[in-house]
Amino acid sequence: MTDSVPADQASGAGLPGPTDPAAWLTLPDVAERLDLNISKVHQMIRDRELIAVRRDGVRRIPADLVANKTVLKHLPGVLNLLTDAGYDDEESLAWLYAPDDTLPGGTAATALGGDQAREVKRRAQALGF
């Protein structure tokens, strides 16, 4: 789990993930959206079911990774594959939001919510080799 960001990057500009501050959710926001208590959200982060990074000194989760009242179905599997490949949270977030014209929506994070989720998992798995 990433607990700090260098001071020159504290605003979130130039960092992976959504660039719009409204596209980030705080942990209490995620708990409310998923209808869970905050300790369950913390547990989900520890269990690699969600990814949280610090932005503006607050741990946040990209809003598009939490669809409706659930986490994107394939996100935990992809996060575990990225961890197995040696990626930390910031690197995983960078990989999820790296521009990729071969995926619908242009990023792995967007493709996870659609028909190409298995392709995203396959690509994440290939990183370990």
CORPEQUI-V484410 format. One record per helix or strand of 3 or more residues. SS is the DSSP state (H for helix, E for strand). FROM is the first residue (numbers start at 1). TO is the last residue. If there is no record, write none. Layout:
BEGIN
ss:SS from:FROM to:TO
ss:SS from:FROM to:TO
END
This chain:
BEGIN
ss:H from:7 to:9
ss:H from:21 to:23
ss:E from:24 to:26
ss:H from:27 to:34
ss:H from:38 to:46
ss:E from:53 to:55
ss:E from:58 to:62
ss:H from:63 to:65
ss:H from:75 to:84
ss:H from:89 to:97
ss:H from:108 to:111
ss:H from:117 to:126
END
